Amino acid sequence: MYWVASFAILVAMALMLVRAVKGPTVYDRVLSVNSFGTKTVLLLGVLGFLMGRPAFLDIALLYALINFIATIAILKFFRYGDLSGMMHGDDPARREAE
């Protein structure tokens, strides 16, 4: 039964890759890559259970955290054009010059 779940997750991952390539907007592509990362975490969990290797769950949790941080960084980059801590309207030097 777990092999069927693994196969279903792989099919869902393939569909996410298709959406990442064909996505009409950048946000659709980012969402599909984030979904692909989530499916990867699920697959690591299922395979770790099937193989009797609980260390896979630690790897899956680490990958989930990296996936979340990367998604936030990519969305911030596409929205503001950089990854700096200050937004364009929050520059104190610019406020003092005005």
C-alpha positions in Angstrom: 0.0 0.0 0.0 2.8 2.4 0.8 4.4 1.8 -2.6 1.1 3.0 -4.2 1.4 6.1 -2.1 5.0 6.6 -3.2 3.9 6.2 -6.8 1.0 8.7 -6.4 3.4 11.2 -4.9 5.8 10.8 -7.8 2.9 11.4 -10.3 2.0 14.5 -8.4 5.6 15.7 -8.5 5.7 15.2 -12.3 2.5 17.3 -12.6 4.2 20.0 -10.5 7.2 20.0 -12.8 4.9 20.4 -15.8 3.2 23.4 -14.1 6.6 24.9 -13.3 7.6 24.8 -16.9 4.2 25.9 -18.4 3.0 28.2 -15.7 1.6 31.4 -17.2 3.0 33.6 -14.4 6.0 33.7 -12.2 3.8 33.2 -9.1 2.3 30.0 -10.6 5.8 28.7 -11.2 6.9 29.6 -7.6 3.8 27.9 -6.2 4.5 24.7 -8.2 8.1 24.6 -7.1 7.0 25.0 -3.5 4.4 22.2 -4.0 7.2 20.1 -5.5 9.2 20.7 -2.4 6.3 19.7 -0.2 5.8 16.5 -2.2 9.5 15.8 -1.8 9.1 16.0 2.0 6.2 13.6 1.8 8.1 11.2 -0.4 11.1 11.3 2.0 8.8 10.5 4.9 7.2 7.6 3.1 10.4 6.1 1.8 12.0 6.5 5.3 9.1 4.5 6.7 9.3 1.8 4.0 13.1 1.4 4.4 13.0 1.5 8.1 15.3 4.5 8.3 14.0 7.1 10.7 16.9 9.5 9.8 14.9 10.3 6.6 12.3 12.1 8.7 15.1 14.5 10.0 16.2 15.1 6.5 12.6 15.7 5.4 12.1 18.3 8.2 15.3 20.1 7.2 14.3 20.1 3.6 10.8 21.5 4.6 12.5 24.4 6.4 14.8 25.1 3.5 11.9 25.0 1.1 9.9 27.5 3.2 12.7 30.0 3.5 13.6 29.7 -0.2 10.0 30.3 -1.2 9.8 33.4 0.9 13.1 34.7 -0.5 12.1 34.1 -4.1 8.8 35.8 -3.6 10.4 38.8 -1.9 12.9 39.0 -4.8 10.2 39.0 -7.4 8.2 41.6 -5.5 10.9 44.1 -4.5 13.7 43.3 -6.9 16.3 42.6 -4.1 16.7 40.6 -0.9 17.9 43.4 1.3 16.2 44.0 4.6 14.9 47.5 3.8 12.2 48.2 1.3 12.5 51.0 -1.1 10.2 53.2 0.8 11.9 52.5 4.2 15.2 54.2 3.4 16.0 56.6 6.3 18.5 58.6 4.1 15.8 59.1 1.5 13.3 60.3 4.2 15.8 62.8 5.6 16.6 64.2 2.1 12.9 64.9 1.5 
